[in-house]
Amino acid sequence: MTRPVIVQDEGQIGFHWSTPTGVPVRLDALVKTDDEPRRLLPTHLEALDDALIIAAGRFGEILGGGRGPADDAERTGLRELHRAMDRLSWEYHAAVESMGAVISTRAGQILGTAFLMSVMARRPLSLLGPAPFEGELDEPGIGVVAGYGDLVWVDGDRPWRGARWVVRTEDGRRLPATLSMLLFDSSGVQKDAARDEHRAAIGEVLAALPTDDLDAMTAASALDWMLYDWLMAHRDGPDSAAVDVKDRPDDAVMIVRAAAASTELRARFDPELLRIPARCPA
């Protein structure tokens, strides 16, 4: 029996699926017609994991902030990279949703790393929107700061505008903070409670997205920041982009859902985001 195959043309960043007759097709469409759709999910994850390794080898210095893109070819490559990571992650989530399949921790780890790589590819292209409260918080000084961490919402009536961690100091200042800072560089923090609050906040943003009162760019920027902040605090090492959610299936589900929602929001103003670079029956 002829099966669909994964195609990665020479020089192509990422990959795409193809039907037995050679027609490019997204995974979410493929699982609706394949005789054994569940076998396609782990194959997709494995190919995405391989694509991450290849991309890290090709763009690692830029993604790590060592330098910016040297020319238009590298800028084009970064654009193709983030679009491939976003599309392939979205395809996986859409396929899982249509099948009612379980999201594994491995899926959370791979899609989490793919999301971080997308953010790192978009950053030198100035394609990242502002974080919640960007430009509105006080500048931290040098030395130890006394205060407490607080997850603050931009607009409690419109959760899709996002939230971020802020350190409220004894003298009334509000300083920018991150989940990593609270978990690893602060004392007196209830770490499990901070993780739970951050996870729940991302859930609130996702629940608020199906609304007409929504600015897609603002919502995407807020969700990107909140998921990025979470993932940076859950890497397997300070110099790694590999995400670690072993034995935490709820975290994996949140990551996969949030990464897909970010792509859907950005696809509203980047219509190429969900198209593979070939003829594709959507």
HELIX and SHEET records of a PDB file:
HELIX    1   1 LEU A   27  LEU A   30  1                                   4    
HELIX    2   2 PRO A   37  ARG A   39  5                                   3    
HELIX    3   3 LEU A   40  LEU A   63  1                                  24    
HELIX    4   4 ASP A   72  MET A   99  1                                  28    
HELIX    5   5 THR A  105  ARG A  122  1                                  18    
HELIX    6   6 ARG A  123  LEU A  125  5                                   3    
HELIX    7   7 PRO A  159  ARG A  161  5                                   3    
HELIX    8   8 LEU A  179  PHE A  184  1                                   6    
HELIX    9   9 LYS A  191  ALA A  208  1                                  18    
HELIX   10  10 ALA A  216  MET A  232  1                                  17    
HELIX   11  11 PRO A  249  ALA A  267  1                                  19    
SHEET    1   A 3 VAL A   5  VAL A   7  0                                        
SHEET    2   A 3 HIS A  16  SER A  18 -1                                        
SHEET    3   A 3 PRO A  24  VAL A  25 -1                                        
SHEET    1   B 3 GLY A 147  TRP A 153  0                                        
SHEET    2   B 3 ALA A 163  THR A 169 -1                                        
SHEET    3   B 3 ARG A 174  PRO A 176 -1                                        
END                                                                             
